Amino acid sequence: MIRCLIVDDEPIAIRVLTSHLEKIPDVEIAASCMNAVEAVRIVREDAIDLVFLDIEMPALTGIGFVESFDRPPRFIFTTAHREYAVRGFELDAVDYLLKPIRFPRLLRAVEKVHRLRRETSGAAPRSPGSINVRIDRRTVRVDLGDIIYIESLGDYVVIHTPSTQYTAKLRISDLEEELAPCGFVRIHRSYIISIDKVESFTSSEVQLGRATLPVSRTYRREVLDVLGDGAA
């Protein structure tokens, strides 16, 4: 579990981050506050694993907050200002998120924190989990780590894995929200893909092994954000 602190002088920014973080498993919002001075007190008195930190705040900036600790907690800058990015990474920020913060981009940042925690603890990678799908009269468990992409065929979906394809009576929209916190993103009205299986991509298509799938205009901004090419 990652215990988080949200620090921002804009109430709407706190509400947006709270809404996003509540959708992500293994994340707990321990506290939120509207100034960095209060945040310093909270971090010193509570067990905080990760701070989501605005930069431009009165009295003490986000950068000043970080510099006030000899060993600050892990932190992610959340700001509307691009110009602090270099300084942010010089301070060892886990990530640098530009407002308005999109859920897929936030999810990638949180996954980065999980990865750093595993690397420093020596823990084994977490199981990717599974989903149960009804195929004919059987319930089949499909490991999420095996899924390359999911294709919509009307009231059915085809789940593509390296070894087989599962066809289930299920709408793709039913899977979209369930899979988003697990490293998947919708790229088209007909496709959801595993982010880890992407080998290359452009603004209009992604390559996953032998499959080349289109990225629709509706999902393009979100797809580029989550794949790490927000400038494309």
Backbone hydrogen bonds in HBPLUS format (Angstrom, degrees):
<---DONOR---> <-ACCEPTOR-->    atom                        ^
c    i                          cat <-CA-CA->   ^        H-A-AA   ^      H-
h    n   atom  resd res      DA  || num        DHA   H-A  angle D-A-AA Bond
n    s   type  num  typ     dist DA aas  dist angle  dist       angle   num
A0002-ILE N   A0026-ASP O   2.89 MM  24  6.13 155.8  1.95 135.4 141.4     1
A0028-GLU N   A0002-ILE O   2.82 MM  26  5.97 171.7  1.82 158.3 156.6     2
A0049-ASP N   A0003-ARG O   2.84 MM  46  5.14 145.5  1.96 137.1 148.6     3
A0050-LEU N   A0003-ARG O   3.13 MM  47  6.34 150.3  2.22 155.0 154.2     4
A0004-CYS N   A0028-GLU O   2.73 MM  24  6.01 166.7  1.75 167.4 171.6     5
A0030-ALA N   A0004-CYS O   2.79 MM  26  5.44 138.0  1.96 138.3 151.6     6
A0005-LEU N   A0050-LEU O   2.88 MM  45  6.36 144.2  2.01 153.4 163.5     7
A0052-PHE N   A0005-LEU O   2.78 MM  47  6.15 162.7  1.81 164.1 170.3     8
A0006-ILE N   A0031-ALA O   3.13 MM  25  6.59 155.2  2.19 139.7 145.6     9
A0033-CYS N   A0006-ILE O   2.92 MM  27  6.44 150.7  2.01 162.5 172.0    10
A0007-VAL N   A0052-PHE O   2.81 MM  45  6.04 161.9  1.84 172.5 178.0    11
A0054-ASP N   A0007-VAL O   2.98 MM  47  6.12 155.6  2.04 157.1 165.0    12
A0008-ASP N   A0033-CYS O   3.13 MM  25  6.61 159.9  2.17 155.3 157.7    13
A0013-ALA N   A0010-GLU O   3.03 MM   3  5.38 125.9  2.33 107.7 121.2    14
A0014-ILE N   A0010-GLU O   3.25 MM   4  6.68 152.7  2.33 151.8 159.7    15
A0015-ARG N   A0011-PRO O   2.98 MM   4  6.29 155.2  2.04 149.9 156.8    16
A0016-VAL N   A0012-ILE O   2.97 MM   4  6.21 157.7  2.02 148.4 153.6    17
A0017-LEU N   A0013-ALA O   3.09 MM   4  6.27 171.8  2.10 150.0 152.1    18
A0018-THR N   A0014-ILE O   2.89 MM   4  5.99 159.5  1.94 147.7 154.3    19
A0019-SER N   A0015-ARG O   2.93 MM   4  6.07 162.3  1.97 148.0 152.5    20
A0020-HIS N   A0016-VAL O   3.01 MM   4  6.29 160.4  2.05 152.0 157.0    21
A0021-LEU N   A0017-LEU O   2.83 MM   4  5.98 173.0  1.84 158.5 160.7    22
A0022-GLU N   A0018-THR O   3.01 MM   4  6.06 149.6  2.10 149.0 156.0    23
A0023-LYS N   A0020-HIS O   3.06 MM   3  5.62 157.6  2.12 113.5 120.6    24
A0024-ILE N   A0021-LEU O   3.08 MM   3  5.34 161.0  2.11 110.6 116.7    25
A0039-ALA N   A0035-ASN O   3.23 MM   4  6.49 148.4  2.33 137.1 146.4    26
A0040-VAL N   A0036-ALA O   2.97 MM   4  6.22 147.0  2.08 144.6 151.0    27
A0041-ARG N   A0037-VAL O   3.43 MM   4  6.83 157.3  2.49 144.1 148.5    28
A0042-ILE N   A0038-GLU O   3.05 MM   4  6.38 160.1  2.09 151.9 157.3    29
A0043-VAL N   A0039-ALA O   2.96 MM   4  6.15 168.0  1.97 156.9 159.3    30
A0044-ARG N   A0040-VAL O   3.09 MM   4  6.27 152.8  2.17 146.7 154.0    31
A0045-GLU N   A0041-ARG O   3.05 MM   4  6.20 132.7  2.28 143.0 155.4    32
A0045-GLU N   A0042-ILE O   3.15 MM   3  5.18 133.9  2.37  96.5 109.1    33
A0046-ASP N   A0042-ILE O   2.82 MM   4  5.72 134.0  2.03 153.3 163.6    34
A0051-VAL N   A0074-ARG O   2.89 MM  23  6.37 148.4  1.99 141.3 151.3    35
A0076-ILE N   A0051-VAL O   2.82 MM  25  6.24 156.6  1.88 161.8 165.7    36
A0053-LEU N   A0076-ILE O   2.84 MM  23  6.00 166.7  1.86 153.9 158.4    37
A0078-THR N   A0053-LEU O   2.85 MM  25  5.54 158.0  1.90 125.0 128.4    38
A0062-GLY N   A0055-ILE O   2.83 MM   7  4.06 163.1  1.85 120.4 126.0    39
A0060-LEU N   A0058-PRO O   2.70 MM   2  5.61 142.8  1.83 108.2  95.8    40
A0065-PHE N   A0061-THR O   2.89 MM   4  6.20 147.2  1.99 145.3 154.6    41
A0066-VAL N   A0062-GLY O   3.16 MM   4  6.49 161.6  2.20 149.0 151.4    42
A0067-GLU N   A0063-ILE O   3.01 MM   4  6.27 162.7  2.04 151.3 156.3    43
A0068-SER N   A0064-GLY O   3.05 MM   4  6.14 119.3  2.43 138.6 152.3    44
A0068-SER N   A0065-PHE O   3.14 MM   3  5.29 148.6  2.24 101.7 111.2    45
A0069-PHE N   A0066-VAL O   3.26 MM   3  5.91 170.0  2.27 118.1 120.9    46
A0094-VAL N   A0075-PHE O   2.91 MM  19  5.94 160.3  1.94 169.5 171.9    47
A0077-PHE N   A0095-ASP O   3.18 MM  18  6.49 146.3  2.30 157.0 148.4    48
A0097-LEU N   A0077-PHE O   2.81 MM  20  6.02 167.7  1.82 165.2 160.9    49
A0079-THR N   A0097-LEU O   2.99 MM  18  6.43 158.9  2.04 166.9 172.1    50
A0099-LYS N   A0079-THR O   2.81 MM  20  5.59 151.0  1.89 126.3 133.1    51
A0085-ALA N   A0082-ARG O   3.06 MM   3  5.73 167.6  2.07 129.4 130.7    52
A0088-GLY N   A0084-TYR O   2.80 MM   4  5.96 152.7  1.88 156.0 165.3    53
A0089-PHE N   A0085-ALA O   3.07 MM   4  6.39 157.9  2.12 156.6 159.7    54
A0090-GLU N   A0086-VAL O   2.99 MM   4  6.24 142.5  2.13 144.9 156.3    55
A0091-LEU N   A0087-ARG O   3.13 MM   4  6.38 136.2  2.33 141.7 151.8    56
A0091-LEU N   A0088-GLY O   3.16 MM   3  5.26 133.2  2.39  95.3 107.5    57
A0093-ALA N   A0088-GLY O   3.14 MM   5  5.64 153.4  2.22 140.0 144.1    58
A0092-ASP N   A0089-PHE O   3.05 MM   3  4.81 158.7  2.10  99.8 104.4    59
A0106-LEU N   A0102-ARG O   3.04 MM   4  6.32 157.5  2.09 156.4 163.5    60
A0107-LEU N   A0103-PHE O   2.85 MM   4  6.07 158.4  1.90 158.1 164.6    61
A0108-ARG N   A0104-PRO O   3.09 MM   4  6.37 153.0  2.17 144.3 150.1    62
A0109-ALA N   A0105-ARG O   3.24 MM   4  6.54 153.2  2.31 141.9 148.5    63
A0110-VAL N   A0106-LEU O   2.98 MM   4  6.34 157.6  2.03 156.0 161.7    64
A0111-GLU N   A0107-LEU O   2.93 MM   4  6.18 158.1  1.98 150.6 156.9    65
A0112-LYS N   A0108-ARG O   3.02 MM   4  6.26 142.4  2.17 141.0 151.1    66
A0113-VAL N   A0109-ALA O   3.17 MM   4  6.59 144.9  2.30 141.0 149.7    67
A0113-VAL N   A0110-VAL O   3.02 MM   3  5.05 118.9  2.41  94.8 109.9    68
A0114-HIS N   A0110-VAL O   3.02 MM   4  6.44 158.4  2.06 152.5 157.8    69
A0115-ARG N   A0111-GLU O   2.95 MM   4  6.21 157.6  2.00 146.4 152.4    70
A0116-LEU N   A0112-LYS O   2.94 MM   4  6.23 157.6  1.99 148.2 153.9    71
A0117-ARG N   A0113-VAL O   2.95 MM   4  6.20 156.1  2.01 152.4 158.9    72
A0118-ARG N   A0114-HIS O   2.98 MM   4  6.28 154.7  2.05 150.0 156.6    73
A0119-GLU N   A0115-ARG O   2.96 MM   4  6.19 159.3  2.00 150.0 155.9    74
A0120-THR N   A0116-LEU O   3.02 MM   4  6.19 156.2  2.08 147.8 153.3    75
A0121-SER N   A0117-ARG O   3.00 MM   4  6.00 143.1  2.14 141.1 150.7    76
A0122-GLY N   A0118-ARG O   2.85 MM   4  5.66 131.4  2.09 142.6 152.9    77
A0144-LEU N   A0129-GLY O   2.98 MM  15  5.74 161.8  2.01 127.3 133.3    78
A0131-ILE N   A0142-VAL O   2.96 MM  11  5.43 154.9  2.02 145.4 151.2    79
A0142-VAL N   A0131-ILE O   2.84 MM  11  5.43 169.4  1.85 164.6 165.9    80
A0133-VAL N   A0140-VAL O   2.90 MM   7  5.37 165.0  1.92 152.4 155.7    81
A0140-VAL N   A0133-VAL O   2.80 MM   7  5.37 169.2  1.82 163.3 160.9    82
A0135-ILE N   A0138-ARG O   2.77 MM   3  5.36 160.3  1.81 165.5 170.2    83
A0138-ARG N   A0135-ILE O   2.91 MM   3  5.36 164.5  1.93 136.0 136.8    84
A0146-ASP N   A0143-ASP O   3.03 MM   3  5.46 154.6  2.10 110.1 117.9    85
A0147-ILE N   A0144-LEU O   3.20 MM   3  5.38 145.9  2.32 103.6 112.9    86
A0148-ILE N   A0160-HIS O   2.81 MM  12  5.67 176.3  1.81 162.6 163.7    87
A0194-SER N   A0148-ILE O   3.06 MM  46  5.48 158.3  2.11 151.8 145.1    88
A0160-HIS N   A0149-TYR O   2.91 MM  11  5.47 164.9  1.93 172.3 177.4    89
A0150-ILE N   A0192-ILE O   2.73 MM  42  5.09 160.2  1.77 156.6 161.2    90
A0192-ILE N   A0150-ILE O   3.00 MM  42  5.09 152.5  2.08 142.4 149.5    91
A0151-GLU N   A0158-VAL O   2.86 MM   7  5.05 167.7  1.87 146.9 150.7    92
A0158-VAL N   A0151-GLU O   2.75 MM   7  5.05 155.4  1.81 146.3 154.8    93
A0152-SER N   A0190-SER O   2.82 MM  38  4.68 154.1  1.88 133.2 137.2    94
A0153-LEU N   A0156-TYR O   2.77 MM   3  5.02 172.6  1.77 149.0 146.4    95
A0156-TYR N   A0153-LEU O   3.14 MM   3  5.02 159.7  2.18 111.6 116.4    96
A0170-LEU N   A0155-ASP O   2.91 MM  15  5.72 111.7  2.38 126.6 144.4    97
A0157-VAL N   A0168-ALA O   2.92 MM  11  5.54 154.7  1.99 156.4 164.8    98
A0168-ALA N   A0157-VAL O   2.98 MM  11  5.54 159.3  2.02 157.2 163.6    99
A0159-ILE N   A0166-TYR O   2.73 MM   7  4.97 164.0  1.75 148.5 152.1   100
A0166-TYR N   A0159-ILE O   2.96 MM   7  4.97 160.3  2.00 137.4 142.5   101
A0161-THR N   A0164-THR O   3.00 MM   3  5.44 156.1  2.06 171.0 178.3   102
A0174-ASP N   A0171-ARG O   2.99 MM   3  5.44 141.0  2.15 108.8 119.4   103
A0175-LEU N   A0172-ILE O   3.08 MM   3  5.32 137.3  2.27 102.2 113.6   104
A0176-GLU N   A0172-ILE O   3.10 MM   4  6.30 140.1  2.26 146.3 157.9   105
A0179-LEU N   A0175-LEU O   2.91 MM   4  5.96 155.1  1.97 160.5 165.8   106
A0180-ALA N   A0176-GLU O   3.09 MM   4  6.08 137.5  2.28 146.1 156.1   107
A0182-CYS N   A0179-LEU O   2.84 MM   3  5.15 154.3  1.90 116.6 125.2   108
A0195-ILE N   A0183-GLY O   2.93 MM  12  5.72 165.6  1.95 154.9 159.3   109
A0185-VAL N   A0193-ILE O   3.04 MM   8  5.62 152.8  2.11 151.4 160.1   110
A0193-ILE N   A0185-VAL O   2.95 MM   8  5.62 168.9  1.96 152.8 151.5   111
A0187-ILE N   A0191-TYR O   3.11 MM   4  5.87 153.1  2.18 139.4 147.7   112
A0216-SER N   A0187-ILE O   2.93 MM  29  6.35 160.1  1.97 160.6 167.0   113
A0191-TYR N   A0188-HIS O   3.13 MM   3  5.08 158.4  2.18 105.0 111.2   114
A0197-LYS N   A0194-SER O   3.07 MM   3  5.43 147.0  2.18 107.6 117.2   115
A0198-VAL N   A0195-ILE O   3.27 MM   3  5.65 167.5  2.29 113.0 116.7   116
A0199-GLU N   A0207-GLN O   2.79 MM   8  5.59 170.0  1.80 166.2 168.8   117
A0207-GLN N   A0200-SER O   2.82 MM   7  5.22 164.5  1.84 158.4 154.2   118
A0202-THR N   A0205-GLU O   2.85 MM   3  5.40 162.9  1.88 164.1 166.6   119
A0215-VAL N   A0204-SER O   2.85 MM  11  4.78 161.3  1.88 119.1 117.2   120
A0206-VAL N   A0213-LEU O   2.88 MM   7  5.41 153.3  1.95 151.7 160.7   121
A0213-LEU N   A0206-VAL O   2.93 MM   7  5.41 156.7  1.99 156.6 161.4   122
A0208-LEU N   A0211-ALA O   2.84 MM   3  5.20 172.8  1.84 163.3 165.7   123
A0211-ALA N   A0208-LEU O   3.01 MM   3  5.20 152.2  2.09 134.4 129.6   124
A0219-TYR N   A0216-SER O   3.18 MM   3  5.63 132.0  2.42 108.1 118.4   125
A0220-ARG N   A0216-SER O   3.00 MM   4  5.89 119.3  2.38 145.3 162.1   126
A0220-ARG N   A0217-ARG O   3.39 MM   3  5.02 148.3  2.49  92.7 101.6   127
A0223-VAL N   A0219-TYR O   2.90 MM   4  6.05 161.2  1.94 160.7 167.1   128
A0224-LEU N   A0220-ARG O   2.93 MM   4  6.13 167.7  1.95 159.8 162.0   129
A0225-ASP N   A0221-ARG O   3.01 MM   4  6.19 152.1  2.09 144.1 152.3   130
A0226-VAL N   A0222-GLU O   2.99 MM   4  6.20 166.4  2.00 152.5 155.3   131
A0227-LEU N   A0223-VAL O   2.95 MM   4  6.06 145.9  2.07 147.4 156.8   132
A0229-ASP N   A0224-LEU O   2.83 MM   5  5.08 161.3  1.86 159.7 158.4   133
A0228-GLY N   A0225-ASP O   3.18 MM   3  5.27 154.2  2.25 100.3 108.0   134
A0232-ALA N   A0229-ASP O   3.02 MM   3  5.64 167.7  2.04 121.7 125.7   135
